[in-house]
């Protein structure tokens, strides 16, 4: 049982806002929110479950913001949403029984690839191309949404970046990719959350407090992305992906 301390609660609330602001645009908020929850003395499984509770509030808020601004391909996302939901449940089930360290080398390699590809393709994601969904592209999308959904339930760090990369690869610009990714991320958040609730791995006091601040952070982040446009989202995507790489390298080689 984790004792509730006012200083820790205030820290969780403040870092929750920052995490949600970044996560609403390009993902990677777990890099901030999960360590904040671990610092309160929670076990890793409870920190993951509590983070999913808080993140569900944040991802729902930013999803609604992007939907209202019409920066989401609703028909496509709704077909992929159930896959993200179901596979995250499977990932969370594995997470409570197996350490996340087994995936860290692969995650590091994937993040480096994402960053290099984005930097090399300088005009990538600047203009949205008309997405033509061939059978091969549909299979590609389905497989990777399933893999990312599983990964989000299992570990979570960098999920938004991977989903954005997948949407960019499908021909969407950075802003629309952010909207599509956020809705799918909401699906994986609530899927994993249900499993963590069933397993009793959620601290509701910290989770709801962080969730409240994440609602504000997500709204502010999504509003900033929509008002600033594609260039702002791309710059933040590169910065956050770079930080994720450095954090994963430090954690892996420590």
N, C-alpha and C positions, 0 to 999 in steps of 0.2 A: 504493500500500500504506500503510495507516494504522499507525503505530507504537503499540504498546500501552504506555500509561503507567499506573502504579498509581493516581495521583490521579484520572485521567480514568475509569478503570475503576470506582473507588469512587463517583464522582459519578454515573456511568451506573446503577450498582446502586441507589443511594439514590433517584434520580429515577424509576427504573423502578418501584420500590415505590409511590411517590406517584402516578405516572401510572396504574398498574394499580388502585389503590384507588379513584380517581375513576372510571376507565373501567368498572370492574365495576358501578357503580351507574347512571351516566347517560352514559357515553361521554366523549369529549373528552380522553382520556389522551394522544393523539398530540401535543397542544399542549405537553406537557411532555417526552415521550420523544424526539420527532424533533429538536427543538433540542438536547437533550442529546447525541444521537448526532452531529449536525452539528458540535458543539463539539469533537469528537475529531479533526476534520479529514477526515471522510468526504465523498465527493461526495454531492449530493442523492439520486441514484438508489440508492447504496449505503446511505445513511441510511434511506431508505424500505424497502428490502429487509430490512435488519437489524432495523428496527422491526417489520416483519411477522413475523419469526422470533420475536422476544421477545413480541409481542402475541398470537401464536397460543397460547403457553403460558398467558398471562393470561386470554384469552377462553375457553379450554377449561376452566380452573379455575372461573371464575365461572359458566360455563354449567352445569357439573355441580352446582355449589352450588344454583343456582336450580331445576334439574331435580329434585334430591332434595327440595327444599322444596315442589315442585309449584306453582311460580310460572311455568310455561311451558305454553303451549297446544301440546303436542307434535305433534299431528296437523297443525295448520295450519303450524307452523314447518318441519316436515320436507318439506312440499310446496314451500315457498318456498326452502329451503336450497340446492338445486341451482342455482337462478337466481342467488342471491347469490354462490355459488362461481364459476360460469362467467363472469358479467359482471365480477367482480373481476379475473379473468385478462385479460380484454379491456382493462380499465382500466389494469392494470399494464403491458401491452404498449404502450399509448399513452404511459404515463408515462416509459418509458425513451427515448422518441423526441421527446417534446414537453414544454415547460415547463408547470408547473402554474398559472402566473400567469393563463392564459386563463380559468380557472374562478373566480378569486378574487372578482370583482365579483358574480357570481351567488350564490356561497356566502354572501357577506356579506348580501345581500338576503334570502336564505332563512333565515339565522340570526336576523335581525331580526324577520322574520315569525313564526318559531317562538316567540321570546321574547314578543312583543306578544300573540299569540294565547293563550299560556299564562297571562300576567298578567291579561288581560281575562276569560278564562273561569275565574273563581276556584274554582268547584267541579269543574273538569275534572280527571279522573283520580283523584278522591277515592273514588268508588265505581265498581266495574266493572259495566258494562251487559252484558246478554246479547248477545253479538255475533251478529248475523244476517247471514250472508254471502250477499248478493244477487249476481247476475251482475255488476252494475256495481261493487260493492265488491271483488269478486274481481279484476276487471280493474284497478281502481285499485291494489290491493295488489301485484299482479304487476308492473305497470309501474314503480311506485315502488321496489320491492325491487330490480328490475333496474337502475334509475338509480342508486340508492344503492350497490349492489354495484359498479357501474362506477366511481363516484366514489371508493369506498374503495380500489380498486386504483390509481386515477389520482393521488389526493391524500391522502385519509384523514382530515384534520382535521375533526372534528365528525360523523363517521359515526354514532356511537352516539346523538348527539342527534337526528339526522334519523330514525334507525330508531325511537327512542322516540316521537318525534312521530307517526310513521306508525302505531305500535301504539295510542297514545292516541286518535288519530283514528278507529281501528277499534273503539273502545269498551272497551279494557282499562284497568285502573287503573294507577297509576304503577309499582307493584311488579311486576305481571305484564308490563307493557310493558318494564320493565328486563330481565326474564328472557327474553322473546321476542327483544328486540333483541340481547341478548348472544349467543344461539345463532346468529342470522343473521350477526352480526358475526364470529363464529368462522369461519363458512363463507367470508366474503369475505376474512378474514385468510389462511386456508390456500390459497385460490385464487390470490391475488396472490403469496403466498410461493413457491409452486411456480414461477411465472414468473420471479420475481427470482432464484431458485436456478439455474434454467436459464440465465439471462442473466449469471450470475456476479456479481450485485450484492448479496451478503450477506457481512457480516463475522461469522464464527461465534464468535469470542472474545467480542466485545462483545454479540452477539446472545444467546448462551447465558447469559452472566453476567446480563444484564438480564432474560432470560426466567425465570431462577431467582428473582430478586427479584419479578418480576411474578406468579409463582405465589402467593407469600405476600401480596402486595398485593391481588390479585384475591380471594383467599379472605377476607381481612379486610374488604374493601369489600362483597362480597356478603353476608357474615355480618352486617355492620352494617346494611345495607339491609333484610334480612329481619327482624332483631330490632327495628329502630327503626320500620319501617313506611312507609306511603305518604307521610306528611307530610315525613319526612326526605328521601326520594327526590325529592319535588317541589321542596323548598328547594334541594337540591344541583343539580338540573336547571336551575333558574333561575340560580343562581350561575355554574355552568360555562358555560351558553349565553351569559351576559353577558360572561364573560371571553373566550370564543371570538370574540364580536363585536368587543370592544376590540382583541384581538390581530390579527384580520383587518383592522380599520380602520387600525391602525398600520402593518401590513405593506403595505396597499394604497396609503395616502397618503404613505408614506415616500419 
